[in-house]
Each structure stands twice: as structure tokens, then as C-alpha cells.
Amino acid sequence: MRGTIVLGMLAALLFSNAVYAEGVSGVPLRFIMPLSVGEEMLAQCSRATPPNVTGFWTPSVHDIDKLESELGAALAADPISRSVEFLRKPDLLKFYHRQYIGIRWNTESYIYGNFYPADAGEGEAAKPQRICDGGPAFFGVVYRKATESIVSLAFNGSI
């Protein structure tokens, strides 16, 4: 019986698209989104997203870790985020949920990340979060896999 429970829990982890980085509340904060919602992920209403995407792919946890390791430097270099105090916190990711999907522009692979405050998400493991306006607390990131660098940050419009 105990083995069945352990196997059931393992199966739930393997078939979930949640990437288990936990925040202060112990719930998942990162989600690798299903390819079927790729177009919807890029349909943000008050910030720019990558145009002319030619396909979608599934990034690995390792890819996501690399993207997140570059985020602090990218935010520090960006004039909008430098003007917003909470975006300069060293532990920023503890308070943010994020959704990821791999995107292709022609033959190049990128990762698009959708970042939003932890209290703003709903159904986020399967449904892209689309917040209109909200200011710079909501932002998107484009990470180029070949160079392991963030190439674009885009923030939502004013509240």
C-alpha cells in the first residue's frame, strides 16, 4: 500500500507541468507551459511579446535555471526596472510566479517567461496569465538559448 502511494505521488510529479521551485508559501512558483497554449502565452494585452514566432518547444528545468540566473543582471541594466524598488530585491523570485514556454524564431531557440506577483495567478499551471495594465510588476522576458542571455524585457503598461 505504501509503495502504491509513493508511486502515485511520483507519477503526479512527473506528469505535472509545475517546476518545483517553492516560494515563501511552499507552493510551486514556476510552470513550464504546454505547447498547446503557446499562442495564448504570447497574447499579452499591455506589453510587447515576440512577433513572428515560428514554433514552440519545451524548455528543460536546467534551461529555466539558466534564464533565472541572468534575470538580476538584466533587471539591473534596464532603466524601467531600475526605477522600481521592488524589482531590485535580491530575492525577487520568491515573490513571483512565472510561466515559461520555448519559442522558435526561424531556426533559433528562445524561452519566453511571463512574470507576475505570486498573489495574481489563477489556474496558472495550464492557463497563461494575462494581466492587462498592472504596471511594471508584470513583465515578460525573452532569453536566447544559444548565447544564454536575456535579450528582451517588456513591462506592462500603467495601472
VENBEL-V231993 format. One record per run of one state. SS is the DSSP state (alpha for helix, beta for strand, coil for the rest). FROM is the first residue (numbers start at 1). TO is the last residue. If there is no record, write none. Layout:
BEGIN
{{SS FROM TO} {SS FROM TO}}
END
This chain:
BEGIN
{{coil 1 1} {alpha 2 15} {coil 16 17} {beta 18 22} {coil 23 27} {beta 28 32} {coil 33 34} {alpha 35 41} {coil 42 54} {beta 55 57} {coil 58 60} {alpha 61 77} {coil 78 78} {alpha 79 82} {coil 83 84} {alpha 85 88} {coil 89 91} {alpha 92 95} {beta 96 105} {coil 106 107} {beta 108 117} {alpha 118 120} {coil 121 134} {alpha 135 137} {coil 138 138} {beta 139 144} {coil 145 148} {beta 149 155} {coil 156 159}}
END
